[in-house]
Amino acid sequence: MLPVHTHYDHAMDSAVVADRTGADLVGGESTAYVGRGHGLPDHRIRVVTPGEPVSYGGFTLTLVESHHCPPDRFPGEITAPVVPPVKAGAYKCGEAWSILVEHVSGATALLQGSAGFVEGSLAGRRADVAYLGVGQLGVQSEDYLRTYWAETVEAVGARRVVLTHWDDFFRPLDRELRALPYAGDDLDVTMRVLDELAAGSGVSMHFPTVWRREDPWR
């Protein structure tokens, strides 16, 4: 399990899923405190060094420091074990990551879970596909959207983009997906700008379908 940051919607159940599946919980110190608070043993918690690859089976993962999309409603780091039940604010953002994935087959991907970035952090990196978080982009300026695209999709040379973190995550997954309410985001604005950018650079872009297997490298 590798949450891209430690807000509750990304990390709250990460240690539970890791425990039930036998997986490691991977990330920064904030992620480690989430795992310890849920009773995950230390040998199942892996704190990474930014930019240093780690391997699992046929996959190599490189975590690059990033930022959360503004506004970050629960900023800061987690500095003590988070023991449920707690309020959502206990899950502070912690370290935010851009995650580069490489498979032994040669397939590569960028996982950009939050619509934030660190300028120049992905320069020189490469990924065939970008899983691009777009939550809260619709309330940013158009300049921000264009810079975000340049610092992620264009920086790694991705030719395909899969849009993530756009749906209403308060809605159960056994119901049809829908966008976040306009009070928190405006997906129409996001798509107007990103559609233009994708068309201008010949990048294909689509939304995933819940519960359907996909191979974005095909």
PyMOL commands that set and color helices and strands:
alter all, ss='L'
color gray80, all
select helices_A, chain A and resi 8-11+14-21+29-37+42-44+88-90+137-139+142-156+187-201
alter helices_A, ss='H'
color red, helices_A
select strands_A, chain A and resi 25-27+45-47+54-56+59-66+96-103+108-112+129-133+160-164+204-206
alter strands_A, ss='S'
color yellow, strands_A
deselect
rebuild
show_as cartoon
